């Protein structure tokens, strides 16, 4: 998680007195609906799989590069 959002996460969910003005206008959202709204959004379908595949391919082919002098890199 990015450091800039850590304070927001640590702050937690705001607490209000039951049945005060804010509570009446904005009742708590049930967890199922909240999870649906804030669930991850995959805008680029297949992108994560392609990145994982590329990373695995790179690790397989270039895992021993630490021992190869820079002028011999492919």
C-alpha positions as CSV (number, residue, x, y, z in Angstrom):
1,X,0.0,0.0,0.0
2,X,1.2,3.5,-0.8
3,X,2.5,5.4,2.2
4,X,0.3,8.5,1.3
5,X,-2.9,6.5,2.1
6,X,-1.6,4.9,5.3
7,X,-3.0,7.6,7.6
8,X,-6.4,7.4,6.0
9,X,-6.4,3.6,6.6
10,X,-5.2,3.9,10.2
11,X,-7.9,6.5,10.9
12,X,-10.6,4.0,10.2
13,X,-14.3,4.4,9.6
14,X,-15.9,7.5,11.1
15,X,-18.1,6.9,14.1
16,X,-21.3,8.9,14.7
17,X,-23.9,8.9,17.4
18,X,-26.8,6.6,16.4
19,X,-29.7,8.7,15.0
20,X,-27.9,12.0,14.9
21,X,-28.4,14.2,11.8
22,X,-25.5,12.8,9.9
23,X,-26.5,9.2,10.7
24,X,-30.1,9.9,9.5
25,X,-28.9,11.4,6.2
26,X,-26.1,8.8,5.6
27,X,-26.9,5.5,7.3
28,X,-24.1,2.9,7.4
29,X,-23.6,0.9,4.2
30,X,-23.9,-2.9,4.6
31,X,-20.5,-4.7,4.1
32,X,-21.6,-6.6,1.0
33,X,-22.6,-3.4,-0.9
34,X,-19.5,-1.6,0.3
35,X,-17.3,-4.5,-0.9
36,X,-18.9,-4.4,-4.3
37,X,-18.3,-0.7,-4.7
38,X,-14.7,-0.7,-3.6
39,X,-13.7,-4.0,-5.2
40,X,-10.7,-3.9,-7.5
41,X,-11.4,-2.9,-11.0
42,X,-9.6,-4.6,-13.9
43,X,-9.6,-2.1,-16.7
44,X,-7.1,-4.0,-18.8
45,X,-8.3,-7.6,-18.9
46,X,-5.4,-10.0,-19.0
47,X,-2.8,-7.4,-18.1
48,X,-1.9,-8.9,-14.8
49,X,-1.5,-12.4,-16.3
50,X,0.7,-11.0,-19.1
51,X,3.0,-9.2,-16.6
52,X,3.3,-12.3,-14.5
53,X,4.1,-14.4,-17.6
54,X,6.7,-11.8,-18.7
55,X,8.3,-11.8,-15.2
56,X,8.5,-15.6,-15.0
57,X,10.0,-15.7,-18.5
58,X,12.6,-13.1,-17.5
59,X,13.5,-14.9,-14.3
60,X,13.8,-18.2,-16.2
61,X,16.0,-16.8,-19.0
62,X,18.1,-14.2,-17.1
63,X,18.4,-15.6,-13.5
64,X,22.2,-16.0,-13.9
65,X,22.9,-12.4,-15.1
66,X,24.5,-11.4,-11.9
67,X,27.5,-13.6,-12.9
68,X,27.8,-12.3,-16.4
69,X,30.0,-9.2,-17.2
70,X,28.1,-6.2,-18.4
71,X,29.6,-6.4,-21.9
72,X,28.3,-9.9,-22.4
73,X,24.6,-9.0,-21.7
74,X,22.3,-10.0,-24.5
